[in-house]
Amino acid sequence: MKEGLMRAHARTVIAALLTVALAIPSLLIAVPQKAFASTGLELVRDRVPSNTPQDPDIPHDIYFVLPVDAQQITPSDWIIIDLPAYTNVHGSLVFQGGFGTPTVAITGTRVKISNISVLPGTGLDIYGITANNPAIGVSQQVSIKIADDAGGVSVRNSAITLPITTGGNVEVSATVETVLSALTVSGYTAPAAFVTMTEGGSVVGTNQSSSTGFFNFPLTGLSPGPHTYSFVSTDQQNLGTSSSSISLFLLAGSLSTFTGLLLSPSITIDKTTIDPGATITVSGSAKPSSTINIFLEAPLRSYATTTDANGAWSFTVVSSETLSLTPGQYRIYTNVQDSLSDLSITSPTTNFTVNSPSSNNPPPACDISHGDLNCDGRTNLVDFSILLFHWQTNHRVADINSDGRVNLTDFSIMMFYFVR
């Protein structure tokens, strides 16, 4: 009898345990759902202007606060937003509350964000995710995860939220709190030239080039985004270059470098009016030991010379060239090409005028730059006699250096080439 009572008692205990066991699954299901909705992130919300089923292109304003005791979100971490019930997930995202230049990838219904930092205790507002609402009866929940990896396997913080209807459009006026940028620009011009860097007409910096013509502008504290900078230099003869411009897009928190900027030559001419057959000399300065390309037009003619070790250059357009120029105005300009094949923009333009021939003062019949005034191929006493006949006049047949006056300079040139 005692044994029967014990068996009855055991059956009662087993029945009670089964009753408790059957109750446990419902508890295990309910508790995690409630906890998972707010685990790890605070003040989570998703604001939308409409939750009408199947409404297209609805913008989402997603916000959360990273708890003060959470690990900081760094650029190598991933913020993963899943909208599993939505379709046509796309958009151009705008952020407020973090810092950095975010990288965004949208694949299917998943939005992945990296390259952004969020400090503990800071709220992050994410605008610009656009999607079509789910059909009626489908849950509109949105999940947010902070993960160590792009696949969202190693999750540190997470939350689930349902959209809140704002009753109107969500206006975005947010900007990312970004760190500043830095820039270094370097290049070449004439040695010891004064170089000026400007942006939008305002001077950003000034510098003096080295003995090799090198200049360098290191800049910090620049706003990220597009910038256009212009550069000019003034050489030791107070001659200026053309303005060279560069356009850059500066990334937040990074150093950008632009090298190889080659400024144009400076340029001047020795006279602004010549007669046909007179010489004209063009000169200036640029990067040392480089090629100067000289252009005379119109019609276009081209010449070349080189800069010396000090960056100076000079070229004389000889009489045989100017003899063929018809009366009128001409212009001369140049560019420079260095040994690295870098090519500058063209220099400022200089102008000169070729006069109409005068019957009372005709041009020489040949090139008289060596003092051969009678064009017989020798510089001798005959030429000296012609020079004396025209002494202290402007007669071109004896003006050897084409400066508009027959004088001691012409005599010196003749004596240099004189043959007894």
Residue pairs with C-beta under 8 A, 6 or more apart in sequence:
36 158
36 160
37 159
37 160
37 161
38 44
38 159
39 157
39 158
39 159
40 67
40 70
40 146
40 156
40 157
40 158
40 159
41 64
41 65
41 66
41 67
41 144
41 146
41 157
41 158
41 159
42 64
42 65
42 66
42 67
43 63
43 64
43 65
43 123
44 63
44 64
44 144
44 159
44 161
45 61
45 62
45 63
45 64
45 161
45 164
46 60
46 61
46 62
46 63
46 142
46 161
46 162
46 163
46 164
47 60
47 61
47 63
47 163
47 164
47 165
47 166
47 170
48 58
48 59
48 60
48 61
48 163
48 164
48 165
48 166
48 170
49 58
49 59
49 165
49 166
49 167
49 168
49 169
49 170
50 58
50 133
50 165
51 133
51 140
51 163
51 165
52 133
53 133
53 134
53 135
53 136
53 137
53 138
54 132
54 133
54 134
54 135
54 136
55 132
55 133
56 88
56 132
56 133
57 88
57 130
57 131
57 132
58 130
58 131
58 132
58 133
59 91
59 127
59 128
59 129
59 130
59 169
59 170
60 83
60 129
60 130
60 131
60 142
60 163
61 125
61 126
61 127
61 170
61 172
62 81
62 125
62 126
62 129
62 142
62 144
63 123
63 124
63 125
63 126
64 123
64 124
64 144
64 159
65 121
65 122
65 123
65 124
66 72
66 73
66 118
66 119
66 120
66 121
66 122
66 123
66 124
66 146
66 157
67 120
67 121
67 157
68 120
68 121
69 120
70 120
70 146
70 156
70 157
71 120
71 156
72 117
72 118
72 119
72 120
73 79
73 98
73 116
73 117
73 118
73 124
73 146
74 117
75 100
75 114
75 115
75 116
75 117
76 114
77 114
77 146
77 147
77 148
77 156
78 112
78 113
78 114
78 145
78 146
78 147
78 148
78 149
78 150
78 152
79 112
79 113
79 114
79 116
79 124
79 126
79 144
79 145
79 146
80 110
80 111
80 112
80 113
80 144
80 145
80 146
80 147
80 152
81 110
81 111
81 112
81 113
81 126
81 129
81 142
81 143
81 144
81 145
82 109
82 110
82 111
82 142
82 143
82 144
82 145
83 89
83 109
83 110
83 111
83 129
83 131
83 142
84 109
84 141
84 143
85 109
85 134
85 138
85 139
85 140
85 141
86 109
86 131
86 132
86 133
86 134
86 140
87 109
87 131
87 132
87 134
88 130
88 131
88 132
89 106
89 108
89 109
89 110
89 111
89 129
89 130
89 131
90 106
90 130
90 131
91 106
91 128
91 129
91 130
92 128
93 102
93 104
93 111
93 113
93 126
93 127
93 128
93 129
94 126
94 127
94 128
94 172
94 174
94 175
94 176
95 102
95 116
95 124
95 125
95 126
95 127
95 174
95 176
96 124
96 125
96 127
96 174
96 175
96 176
96 177
97 118
97 122
97 123
97 124
97 125
97 177
98 116
98 117
98 118
98 122
98 124
98 176
98 177
99 116
99 117
99 176
99 177
99 178
99 179
99 252
100 115
100 116
100 117
100 176
100 178
100 179
100 252
100 253
101 115
101 116
101 176
101 178
101 224
101 251
101 252
101 253
102 113
102 114
102 115
102 116
102 176
103 113
103 114
103 115
104 111
104 112
104 113
105 111
105 112
106 112
109 131
111 129
112 150
113 126
114 150
116 176
118 124
125 174
127 170
127 172
127 174
128 172
133 140
134 140
139 162
140 162
140 163
141 160
141 161
141 162
142 160
142 161
142 162
142 163
143 158
143 159
143 160
144 158
144 159
144 160
144 161
145 152
145 155
145 157
145 158
146 155
146 156
146 157
146 158
147 153
147 154
147 155
147 156
148 154
148 156
176 252
178 224
178 252
178 253
179 252
179 253
180 220
180 221
180 222
180 223
180 224
180 252
180 253
181 222
181 223
181 224
181 250
181 251
181 252
181 253
181 254
181 255
181 256
182 218
182 219
182 220
182 221
182 222
182 254
182 255
182 256
183 217
183 218
183 219
183 222
183 227
183 248
183 250
183 255
183 256
183 257
183 258
184 216
184 217
184 218
184 219
184 255
184 256
184 257
184 258
185 197
185 216
185 217
185 219
185 229
185 231
185 246
185 257
185 258
185 259
185 261
186 214
186 215
186 216
186 217
186 258
186 259
186 260
186 261
187 214
187 215
187 231
187 259
187 260
187 261
187 262
187 263
188 209
188 212
188 213
188 214
188 215
188 261
188 262
188 263
188 287
188 338
189 195
189 209
189 213
189 215
189 233
189 235
189 241
189 262
189 263
189 286
189 287
190 209
190 213
190 233
190 235
190 236
190 265
190 266
190 285
190 286
190 287
190 311
191 209
191 210
191 211
191 212
191 213
191 285
191 288
191 310
191 311
192 208
192 209
192 210
192 211
192 235
192 236
193 208
193 209
193 213
193 215
193 233
193 234
193 235
193 236
193 285
194 206
194 207
194 208
194 233
194 234
195 206
195 207
195 208
195 209
195 215
195 231
195 232
195 233
195 263
196 203
196 205
196 206
196 231
196 232
196 233
197 203
197 204
197 205
197 206
197 207
197 217
197 229
197 230
197 231
198 204
198 229
198 230
198 231
199 227
199 228
199 229
199 230
200 228
204 217
204 219
204 229
205 217
205 219
207 215
207 216
207 217
208 215
209 215
209 233
212 288
213 286
213 287
213 288
213 311
215 233
222 250
223 250
224 250
224 251
224 252
225 249
225 250
226 247
226 248
226 249
226 250
227 247
227 248
227 249
227 250
228 245
228 246
228 247
228 248
229 245
229 246
229 248
230 243
230 244
230 245
231 243
231 244
231 245
231 246
231 261
231 263
232 240
232 241
232 242
232 243
232 244
232 263
233 240
233 241
233 263
233 266
234 240
234 241
234 266
235 266
235 284
235 285
235 311
236 285
237 266
237 268
237 284
237 285
239 266
239 267
239 268
239 284
239 285
240 266
240 348
241 263
241 264
241 265
241 266
241 347
241 348
242 263
242 264
242 345
242 346
242 347
242 348
244 261
244 262
244 263
244 264
244 344
244 345
246 258
246 261
248 256
248 258
250 256
260 340
260 342
262 287
262 336
262 338
262 342
262 343
262 344
263 286
263 287
263 344
264 286
264 334
264 335
264 336
264 344
264 345
264 346
264 347
264 348
265 284
265 285
265 286
265 292
265 307
265 313
265 334
265 335
265 336
265 344
265 347
266 284
266 285
266 286
266 347
266 348
267 282
267 283
267 284
267 332
267 333
267 334
267 347
267 348
267 350
268 282
268 283
268 284
268 350
269 280
269 281
269 282
269 283
269 332
269 350
269 352
270 280
270 281
270 282
270 283
271 278
271 280
271 352
271 403
272 351
272 352
272 353
273 352
273 353
273 355
274 280
274 322
274 352
274 353
274 354
274 355
274 402
275 354
275 355
275 357
275 358
275 361
275 363
275 396
275 402
276 322
276 323
276 324
276 325
276 327
276 354
276 355
276 357
276 363
277 319
277 322
277 323
277 363
277 364
277 396
277 402
278 319
278 322
278 363
278 396
278 399
278 402
279 316
279 317
279 318
279 319
279 322
279 369
279 401
279 402
280 316
280 317
280 322
280 352
280 402
281 314
281 315
281 316
281 317
282 294
282 314
282 315
282 316
282 317
282 332
282 334
282 350
283 312
283 313
283 314
283 315
284 292
284 312
284 313
284 334
284 347
285 307
285 310
285 311
285 312
285 313
286 292
286 307
286 311
286 313
286 336
286 344
287 307
287 311
287 336
287 338
288 307
288 308
288 309
288 310
288 311
289 306
289 307
289 308
289 309
289 338
289 339
290 306
290 307
290 336
290 337
290 338
290 339
291 304
291 305
291 306
291 336
291 337
291 338
292 304
292 305
292 306
292 307
292 313
292 315
292 334
292 335
292 336
293 302
293 303
293 304
293 334
293 335
293 336
293 337
294 302
294 303
294 304
294 305
294 315
294 332
294 333
294 334
295 301
295 302
295 332
295 333
295 334
295 346
296 302
296 303
296 317
296 330
296 331
296 332
297 330
297 331
298 330
301 321
303 315
303 317
305 313
305 314
305 315
306 313
307 313
307 336
318 367
318 369
319 363
319 364
319 367
319 368
319 369
319 402
320 367
322 354
323 363
325 354
326 354
327 354
327 355
327 356
327 357
328 353
328 354
329 351
329 352
329 353
329 354
330 351
330 352
330 353
330 354
331 349
331 350
331 351
331 352
332 349
332 350
332 351
332 352
333 346
333 347
333 348
333 349
333 350
334 346
334 347
335 343
335 344
335 345
335 346
335 347
336 343
336 344
337 343
337 344
357 363
361 394
361 395
361 396
362 396
362 397
363 396
363 397
364 373
364 375
364 396
364 397
365 375
365 397
366 372
366 375
368 375
368 397
368 398
368 400
369 400
369 401
369 413
370 379
370 413
370 417
371 379
371 383
371 387
371 400
371 410
371 413
371 414
371 415
371 416
371 417
371 418
372 378
372 379
372 383
372 417
373 382
373 383
373 386
373 387
373 397
373 398
373 400
374 382
374 383
374 386
376 382
378 419
379 414
379 417
379 418
379 419
380 418
380 419
380 420
383 414
384 414
384 418
386 397
386 398
387 398
387 400
387 406
387 410
387 411
387 414
389 398
390 397
390 398
390 399
390 406
391 398
391 406
391 407
392 405
392 406
392 407
393 405
393 406
394 404
394 405
394 406
395 406
396 402
398 406
398 410
399 405
399 406
399 410
400 406
400 409
400 410
400 413
400 414
401 409
401 410
401 413
403 409
